[in-house]
Amino acid sequence: MKQVLVEGPSSDSKAAVPRHSASLSDLSLTPIVIEKLPRAAGHTALKALWEKNSVDSKWNNSAWAKNRERSVKRKQLTDFERFKVMRLRKQARFEVRKQFAASRAQATKA
């Protein structure tokens, strides 16, 4: 079993990950890379390179982070808020179908 050392010295306390060993099969790698990170770098060196490479902002701007944030937000919706979302989606779908029907009717006349 392949093990790696994992640490995330984020400035946000909720996103910070304490240093620990983890199996590679339990992890998902991101394209965010810290260049010139020495082997067995300590917490201080890692934190300095983390901030220099602005890893937090790269993560927050990634589609992966946005999808996670969206799913967390959806899980926290109340029943009434889920109902409102459903109604808005139905209204949007109705408008799209109405426009499609109008353009199809226009095409059959011509």
Contact map, one row per residue, 1 for C-alpha under 8 A:
11100000000000000000001100000000000000000000000000000000000000000000000000000000000000000000000000000000000000
11110000000000000000001110000000000000000000000000000000000000000000000000000000000000000000000000000000000000
11111000000000000000111100000000000000000000000000000000000000000000000000000000000000000000000000000000000000
01111100000000000000111100000000000000000000000000000000000000000000000000000000000000000000000000000000000000
00111110000000000011110000000000000000000000000000000000000000000000000000000000000000000000000000000000000000
00011111000000001111110000000000000000000000000000000000000000000000000000000000000000000000000000000000000000
00001111100000011111000000000000000000000000000000000000000000000000000000000000000000000000000000000000000000
00000111110000111110000000000000000000000000000000000000000000000000000000000000000000000000000000000000000000
00000011111000011100000000000000000000000010011001000000000000000000000000000000000000000000000000000000000000
00000001111110111000000000000000000000000000001001000001000000000000000000000000000000000000000000000000000000
00000000111110110000000000000000000000000000000000000001000000000000000000000000000000000000000000000000000000
00000000011111110000000000000000000000000000000000000000000000000000000000000000000000000000000000000000000000
00000000011111110000000000000000000000000000000000000000000000000000000000000000000000000000000000000000000000
00000000000111110000000000000000000000000000000000000000000000000000000000000000000000000000000000000000000000
00000001011111111000000000000000000000000000000000000000000000000000000000000000000000000000000000000000000000
00000011111111111100000000000000000000000000000000000000000000000000000000000000000000000000000000000000000000
00000111110000111110000000000000000000000000000000000000000000000000000000000000000000000000000000000000000000
00000111100000011111000000000000000000000000000000000000000000000000000000000000000000000000000000000000000000
00001111000000001111100000000000000000000000000000000000000000000000000000000000000000000000000000000000000000
00001110000000000111110000000000000000000000000000000000000000000000000000000000000000000000000000000000000000
00111100000000000011111000000000000000000000000000000000000000000000000000000000000000000000000000000000000000
00111100000000000001111101100000000000000000000000000000000000000000000000000000000000000000000000000000000000
11110000000000000000111111100000000000000000000000000000000000000000000000000000000000000000000000000000000000
11110000000000000000011111110000000000000000000000000000000000000000000000000000000000000000000000000000000000
01000000000000000000001111110000000000000000000000000000000000000000000000000000000000000000000000000000000000
00000000000000000000011111110000000000000000000000000000000000000000000000000000000000000000000000000000000000
00000000000000000000011111111000000000000000000000000000000000000000000000000000000000000000000000000000000000
00000000000000000000000111111100000000000000000000000000000000000000000000000000000000000000000000000000000000
00000000000000000000000000111110000000000000000000000000000000000000000000000000000000000000000000000000000000
00000000000000000000000000011111100000000000000000000000000000000000000000000000000000000000000000000000000000
00000000000000000000000000001111100000000000000000000000000000000000000000000000000000000000000000000000000000
00000000000000000000000000000111110000000000000000000010011000000000000000000000000000000000000000000000000000
00000000000000000000000000000111111000000000000000000000000000000000000000000000000000000000000000000000000000
00000000000000000000000000000001111110000000000011001010000000000000000000000000000000000000000000000000000000
00000000000000000000000000000000111110000000000000000000000000000000000000000000000000000000000000000000000000
00000000000000000000000000000000011111000000000000000000000000000000000000000000000000000000000000000000000000
00000000000000000000000000000000011111101000010010000000000000000000000000000000000000000000000000000000000000
00000000000000000000000000000000000111111000000000000000000000000000000000000000000000000000000000000000000000
00000000000000000000000000000000000011111000000000000000000000000000000000000000000000000000000000000000000000
00000000000000000000000000000000000001111100000000000000000000000000000000000000000000000000000000000000000000
00000000000000000000000000000000000011111110110000000000000000000000000000000000000000000000000000000000000000
00000000000000000000000000000000000000011111110000000000000000000000000000000000000000000000000000000000000000
00000000100000000000000000000000000000001111111000000000000000000000000000000000000000000000000000000000000000
00000000000000000000000000000000000000000111111100000000000000000000000000000000000000000000000000000000000000
00000000000000000000000000000000000000001111111110000000000000000000000000000000000000000000000000000000000000
00000000100000000000000000000000000010001111111111000000000000000000000000000000000000000000000000000000000000
00000000110000000000000000000000000000000011111111100000000000000000000000000000000000000000000000000000000000
00000000000000000000000000000000000000000001111111110000000000000000000000000000000000000000000000000000000000
00000000000000000000000000000000010010000000111111111000000000000000000000000000000000000000000000000000000000
00000000110000000000000000000000010000000000011111111111000000000000000000000000000000000000000000000000000000
00000000000000000000000000000000000000000000001111111111000000000000000000000000000000000000000000000000000000
00000000000000000000000000000000000000000000000111111100000000000000000000000000000000000000000000000000000000
00000000000000000000000000000000010000000000000011111110000000000000000000000000000000000000000000000000000000
00000000000000000000000000000000000000000000000001111111110000000000000000000000000000000000000000000000000000
00000000000000000000000000000001010000000000000001101111111000000000000000000000000000000000000000000000000000
00000000011000000000000000000000000000000000000001100111111100000000000000000000000000000000000000000000000000
00000000000000000000000000000000000000000000000000000111111110000000000000000000000000000000000000000000000000
00000000000000000000000000000001000000000000000000000111111111000000000000000000000000000000000000000000000000
00000000000000000000000000000001000000000000000000000011111111011000000000000000000000000000000000000000000000
00000000000000000000000000000000000000000000000000000001111111001100000000000000000000000000000000000000000000
00000000000000000000000000000000000000000000000000000000111111101100000000000000000000000000000000000000000000
00000000000000000000000000000000000000000000000000000000011111111100000000000000000000000000000000000000000000
00000000000000000000000000000000000000000000000000000000000011111110000000000000000000000000000000000000000000
00000000000000000000000000000000000000000000000000000000001001111111000000000000000000000000000000000000000000
00000000000000000000000000000000000000000000000000000000001111111111100000000000000000000000000000000000000000
00000000000000000000000000000000000000000000000000000000000111111111110000000000000000000000000000000000000000
00000000000000000000000000000000000000000000000000000000000000111111111000000000000000000000000000000000000000
00000000000000000000000000000000000000000000000000000000000000011111111100000000000000000000000000000000000000
00000000000000000000000000000000000000000000000000000000000000001111111110000000000000000000000000000000000000
00000000000000000000000000000000000000000000000000000000000000000111111111000000000000000000000000000000000000
00000000000000000000000000000000000000000000000000000000000000000011111111100000000000000000000000000000000000
00000000000000000000000000000000000000000000000000000000000000000001111111110000000000000000000000000000000000
00000000000000000000000000000000000000000000000000000000000000000000111111111000000000000000000000000000000000
00000000000000000000000000000000000000000000000000000000000000000000011111111000000000000000000000000000000000
00000000000000000000000000000000000000000000000000000000000000000000001111111000000000000000000000000000000000
00000000000000000000000000000000000000000000000000000000000000000000000111111100000000000000000000000000000000
00000000000000000000000000000000000000000000000000000000000000000000000011111111110000000000000000000000000000
00000000000000000000000000000000000000000000000000000000000000000000000000011111110000000000000000000000000000
00000000000000000000000000000000000000000000000000000000000000000000000000001111111000000000000000000000000000
00000000000000000000000000000000000000000000000000000000000000000000000000001111111100000000000000000000000000
00000000000000000000000000000000000000000000000000000000000000000000000000001111111110000000000000000000000000
00000000000000000000000000000000000000000000000000000000000000000000000000001111111111000000000000000000000000
00000000000000000000000000000000000000000000000000000000000000000000000000000011111111100000000000000000000000
00000000000000000000000000000000000000000000000000000000000000000000000000000001111111110000000000000000000000
00000000000000000000000000000000000000000000000000000000000000000000000000000000111111111000000000000000000000
00000000000000000000000000000000000000000000000000000000000000000000000000000000011111111100000000000000000000
00000000000000000000000000000000000000000000000000000000000000000000000000000000001111111110000000000000000000
00000000000000000000000000000000000000000000000000000000000000000000000000000000000111111111000000000000000000
00000000000000000000000000000000000000000000000000000000000000000000000000000000000011111111100000000000000000
00000000000000000000000000000000000000000000000000000000000000000000000000000000000001111111110000000000000000
00000000000000000000000000000000000000000000000000000000000000000000000000000000000000111111111000000000000000
00000000000000000000000000000000000000000000000000000000000000000000000000000000000000011111111100000000000000
00000000000000000000000000000000000000000000000000000000000000000000000000000000000000001111111110000000000000
00000000000000000000000000000000000000000000000000000000000000000000000000000000000000000111111111000000000000
00000000000000000000000000000000000000000000000000000000000000000000000000000000000000000011111111100000000000
00000000000000000000000000000000000000000000000000000000000000000000000000000000000000000001111111110000000000
00000000000000000000000000000000000000000000000000000000000000000000000000000000000000000000111111111000000000
00000000000000000000000000000000000000000000000000000000000000000000000000000000000000000000011111111100000000
00000000000000000000000000000000000000000000000000000000000000000000000000000000000000000000001111111110000000
00000000000000000000000000000000000000000000000000000000000000000000000000000000000000000000000111111111000000
00000000000000000000000000000000000000000000000000000000000000000000000000000000000000000000000011111111100000
00000000000000000000000000000000000000000000000000000000000000000000000000000000000000000000000001111111110000
00000000000000000000000000000000000000000000000000000000000000000000000000000000000000000000000000111111111000
00000000000000000000000000000000000000000000000000000000000000000000000000000000000000000000000000011111111100
00000000000000000000000000000000000000000000000000000000000000000000000000000000000000000000000000001111111110
00000000000000000000000000000000000000000000000000000000000000000000000000000000000000000000000000000111111111
00000000000000000000000000000000000000000000000000000000000000000000000000000000000000000000000000000011111111
00000000000000000000000000000000000000000000000000000000000000000000000000000000000000000000000000000001111111
00000000000000000000000000000000000000000000000000000000000000000000000000000000000000000000000000000000111111
00000000000000000000000000000000000000000000000000000000000000000000000000000000000000000000000000000000011111
